[in-house]
Amino acid sequence: MKAAWYEAQGPAEDVLNVGEMPDPEPGAGEVLLRIRASGINPGDVKKRSDEFGVGMPYPRVIPHSDGSGFVDAVGEGVSQVSVGDRVWCFGAQSYRPFGTAAEYAVVPETNVAPLPEGVDFEQGACLGIPGITAHRAVNAAGPPEGKWVLVQGGAGAVGLAAVALAEFAGARVIATVRSEAQEAVAMSAGAQVVVRTDGLSPSEVPSRIMDGAPDGVDHVVEVAFHANVLVDEQVLRQGGSIATYATGDPNPVIPFWPLVFKNVSLHFLGSDDFTPAQKQTAAADISSALAAGWAGYSIGQTYPLTDIAQAHQAVENRSAGGRVVLDLPSGAL
């Protein structure tokens, strides 16, 4: 098979290679996928560049955790999918050496979900890391049905999915965004109220959120814990909760006593380490939301496998204006 890989970490143009590798075979409980599209997440490029400082986990890595395609073969004991099924996958390169930047990928059956009819492969390749993180963030404090959920950064990859999944679960959703274009994105995903923060001072943001939910919000999905925790505390109801998956400061200052007096619960989320049951529930709900009409993500740029270095650079430079995907159509690389 044709595949992309790296054997050392560093700049994309220096370490990414494209060539031939042996076709993989599924083991017990595993599924062999013929990859049609491979999604690129920020975490994929950070692993390649060693931004996390953990070094090479394996001598050779085929990057990318998310992808979509057809089931090509199944291993012993696989019962939930069949050869020929259209699917999307997640966690292909989480604690595993070989991800989806190849013609074929082997993943556990538990890391595969059905791709609804009418949803294209490029969309399917974008769902894994941001969608499952969003689902966990929305549900970390319990079912959101009937609650006010604030999604900070409601037009980002995780935030957009969080808006859609919270609305799909019956929550009332407020999203913060930074521009008119992002406002339209969050509204289209299902936000009932959108607060544009561009041009607002930090002291004005809480009152704008409270205009939408005068009694406060029940739960916050937080993309920038260090920057927003003061706002979150002000708008949360008694007994509210925050689920955060990112911060710009690894040692943020928090308003301890105000959070204590409101009995706020904090949930810190690392997507690689969600339980298998949490991931499977998330995948099922994501597929259901797509089948029910969620439009998913805007695809900014697609690249052939041979241009994977340029694709990684587009993610790093945030130049795509949407999600970045490798397109691996059958017989055309």
C-alpha positions in Angstrom: 0.0 0.0 0.0 1.0 3.6 -0.4 1.4 5.4 3.0 2.9 8.4 4.6 5.2 8.1 7.6 7.9 9.7 9.7 10.8 8.1 11.6 12.0 11.3 13.3 10.1 14.3 14.6 10.5 17.8 13.1 9.2 20.1 10.4 6.7 18.4 8.0 8.8 19.0 4.9 11.9 17.4 6.6 10.4 14.3 8.2 7.3 13.1 6.3 7.9 10.4 3.7 5.5 8.9 1.1 6.1 5.4 -0.3 5.2 1.8 -0.2 4.6 -0.3 2.9 3.2 -3.8 3.3 -0.6 -4.1 3.4 -1.7 -4.6 7.0 -4.0 -7.4 8.2 -6.6 -7.2 10.9 -6.1 -9.3 14.1 -8.8 -10.5 16.4 -11.3 -7.8 17.1 -9.9 -5.5 14.5 -11.1 -4.1 11.2 -9.2 -3.4 8.0 -10.3 -0.1 6.4 -9.8 1.0 2.8 -9.2 4.7 3.6 -10.9 7.2 1.4 -10.2 10.3 3.5 -7.8 11.1 6.3 -8.5 14.0 8.6 -5.7 16.1 10.1 -6.1 17.5 13.6 -3.8 19.9 15.4 -2.8 17.1 17.7 -1.5 15.1 14.7 0.9 17.9 13.7 2.0 18.4 17.3 2.9 14.8 17.6 4.9 15.0 14.4 6.8 18.1 15.6 7.1 16.8 19.2 5.4 19.8 20.6 4.3 17.6 23.6 7.9 16.7 24.3 7.3 13.0 24.6 9.6 11.9 21.7 9.0 9.1 19.2 6.6 6.6 20.7 7.4 4.1 17.9 10.3 3.7 15.4 7.9 4.5 12.5 4.6 6.4 12.7 1.9 6.7 10.1 0.1 9.8 11.3 -3.5 10.8 11.8 -6.1 9.3 14.1 -9.3 10.1 12.2 -10.4 8.8 8.8 -13.2 7.3 6.8 -13.7 4.7 4.1 -14.9 1.1 3.6 -14.5 -2.0 5.6 -12.2 -4.2 3.5 -11.8 -7.1 5.9 -12.6 -8.1 9.5 -10.7 -10.1 12.1 -11.9 -12.9 14.2 -14.7 -12.0 16.6 -15.8 -8.8 14.8 -19.6 -8.7 14.7 -20.8 -5.1 14.5 -19.5 -4.2 11.0 -19.3 -6.1 7.7 -17.1 -5.9 4.6 -18.3 -3.1 2.4 -19.8 -0.9 5.1 -19.2 2.8 4.9 -17.6 3.9 8.2 -15.6 6.6 9.9 -13.0 5.8 12.5 -11.2 7.4 15.5 -8.2 6.7 17.5 -6.3 5.0 14.7 -3.0 6.5 15.9 -3.8 6.8 19.6 -1.4 4.5 21.5 -0.9 2.7 18.1 1.9 3.3 15.5 -0.1 3.4 12.3 -2.9 5.8 11.5 -5.0 6.8 8.6 -2.5 8.5 6.3 -2.4 5.4 4.1 -4.4 3.4 1.7 -5.3 0.9 4.5 -5.5 1.2 8.2 -6.3 -1.4 10.9 -8.3 -0.2 13.9 -10.2 -1.9 16.7 -13.8 -2.6 15.9 -14.7 -0.4 18.9 -13.2 2.6 17.0 -15.4 2.3 14.0 -18.8 4.0 13.5 -21.3 3.9 10.6 -21.1 6.8 8.2 -24.7 7.8 7.4 -25.9 7.8 3.7 -25.5 11.2 2.2 -22.5 12.1 4.4 -19.3 12.2 2.3 -16.0 10.7 3.2 -14.3 14.0 3.7 -16.8 14.9 6.4 -16.4 11.5 8.0 -12.7 12.0 8.3 -13.2 15.1 10.4 -15.3 13.7 13.2 -13.1 11.7 15.5 -11.0 13.8 17.9 -13.1 17.0 17.9 -16.5 15.2 17.8 -15.7 12.8 20.6 -14.1 15.5 22.7 -17.1 17.7 22.2 -19.5 14.9 23.1 -17.7 14.3 26.3 -17.5 18.0 27.1 -21.2 18.3 26.7 -22.1 15.3 28.8 -19.3 15.3 31.4 -21.6 16.6 34.1 -24.6 14.5 33.1 -27.3 14.6 30.3 -27.7 18.2 29.1 -31.4 18.0 28.1 -33.3 21.0 29.3 -30.2 22.8 30.5 -28.5 26.0 29.4 -25.1 25.0 27.9 -22.5 27.7 27.1 -20.1 26.7 24.4 -17.0 29.0 24.5 -15.6 29.1 21.0 -18.7 27.8 19.3 -17.3 28.0 15.8 -14.1 26.0 16.4 -13.7 22.3 15.6 -14.7 21.1 19.1 -17.0 24.0 19.8 -19.0 23.5 16.6 -19.6 19.8 17.4 -20.4 20.7 21.0 -23.1 23.2 19.8 -24.6 20.6 17.5 -24.5 17.7 20.0 -25.9 19.8 22.9 -28.8 21.0 20.7 -29.3 17.4 19.5 -29.5 16.2 23.1 -32.2 18.8 24.0 -30.1 21.5 25.6 -30.5 25.2 25.1 -27.2 26.5 23.7 -25.4 29.8 24.0 -22.2 30.1 21.9 -19.4 32.7 22.0 -17.7 33.6 18.8 -15.3 36.3 17.5 -16.8 37.4 14.1 -19.9 37.7 12.0 -18.8 34.7 9.9 -18.4 32.6 13.0 -21.8 33.7 14.3 -23.4 32.3 11.2 -21.5 29.0 11.7 -22.6 28.6 15.3 -26.2 29.5 14.5 -26.3 26.9 11.7 -25.1 24.2 14.1 -28.0 24.9 16.5 -27.1 27.7 18.9 -30.2 29.5 20.1 -28.1 32.5 21.3 -24.7 33.7 19.9 -22.6 36.3 21.6 -19.9 38.0 19.5 -17.0 38.9 21.7 -15.0 41.0 19.2 -15.2 44.6 20.3 -16.3 43.7 23.9 -14.2 44.3 27.0 -13.8 41.3 29.3 -16.2 42.9 31.8 -19.0 43.2 29.1 -19.0 39.5 28.0 -20.7 38.1 31.1 -23.6 40.5 30.9 -24.1 39.7 27.2 -24.2 36.0 28.0 -26.7 36.7 30.8 -28.9 38.6 28.4 -29.5 35.3 26.7 -29.8 33.2 29.9 -30.9 35.6 32.7 -30.9 32.9 35.4 -27.4 31.8 34.4 -26.1 28.7 32.6 -25.9 25.2 33.9 -22.8 24.0 32.1 -19.9 25.4 30.2 -17.9 23.8 27.4 -14.5 25.6 27.6 -11.9 26.0 25.0 -9.7 28.5 26.8 -9.8 27.8 30.5 -7.1 30.3 31.4 -8.8 33.2 29.6 -12.4 32.4 30.3 -12.7 30.9 33.8 -13.5 34.3 35.4 -16.3 34.8 32.9 -17.5 31.2 33.4 -17.8 31.6 37.1 -19.9 34.8 36.8 -22.4 33.2 34.5 -22.8 29.8 36.1 -25.8 28.9 38.2 -25.4 27.4 41.7 -24.2 23.8 41.2 -23.1 24.4 37.7 -20.2 22.8 35.9 -17.3 23.4 33.5 -15.8 20.9 31.1 -12.5 22.1 29.6 -10.3 20.5 27.1 -7.7 23.3 26.4 -5.9 26.2 28.0 -3.4 28.7 26.8 -1.7 28.8 30.2 -0.7 25.4 31.7 -0.8 27.0 35.2 -4.0 29.1 35.1 -5.2 31.2 38.1 -8.7 30.3 39.1 -11.3 32.2 41.3 -11.3 29.5 43.9 -13.7 30.8 46.5 -16.4 32.0 44.0 -16.3 28.6 42.4 -16.5 27.0 45.9 -19.5 29.1 47.0 -21.3 28.1 43.8 -20.4 24.5 44.2 -19.1 24.4 40.7 -17.6 21.1 39.4 -14.7 21.1 37.1 -14.1 18.4 34.5 -10.7 18.2 32.7 -10.8 16.2 29.5 -8.1 14.4 27.6 -9.6 12.7 24.5 -7.1 9.9 24.2 -8.0 8.7 27.7 -11.8 8.6 27.6 -13.2 5.2 28.4 -14.1 2.9 25.5 -17.8 3.1 26.5 -17.7 6.9 26.4 -16.1 6.9 23.0 -18.6 4.5 21.6 -21.5 6.4 22.9 -20.1 9.6 21.5 -19.5 8.0 18.1 -23.1 6.7 18.0 -24.5 10.1 18.9 -22.4 11.8 16.3 -23.6 9.5 13.6 -27.2 10.0 14.7 -26.8 13.8 14.7 -25.4 13.6 11.1 -28.3 11.4 10.1 -30.7 13.8 11.6 -29.4 16.7 9.5 -26.3 18.2 11.2 -24.2 19.5 8.3 -20.9 18.9 10.1 -17.7 20.8 9.2 -16.7 23.1 6.4 -13.8 21.5 4.4 -11.2 24.1 3.8 -8.6 22.2 1.7 -8.1 18.7 0.4 -4.7 17.3 -0.6 -3.5 14.1 -2.2 -1.4 11.8 0.0 1.8 12.9 -1.8 1.2 16.5 -0.6 0.9 15.5 3.1 3.7 17.9 4.1 1.8 20.9 2.6 -1.4 19.7 4.3 0.4 19.6 7.7 1.7 23.1 7.1 -1.9 24.3 6.3 -3.0 23.1 9.6 -0.1 24.6 11.4 -0.6 28.0 9.7 -4.4 27.9 10.0 -4.6 28.9 6.4 -7.3 26.6 5.1 -10.4 28.4 6.3 -11.9 25.0 7.4 -10.8 21.5 8.0 -7.9 20.0 6.2 -8.2 16.5 4.7 -6.2 14.0 2.7 -8.2 12.6 -0.2 -7.4 9.0 -1.0 -9.8 8.0 -3.8 -9.6 4.4 -4.9 -6.9 4.0 -7.5 -6.0 7.7 -7.6 -3.2 9.0 -5.3 
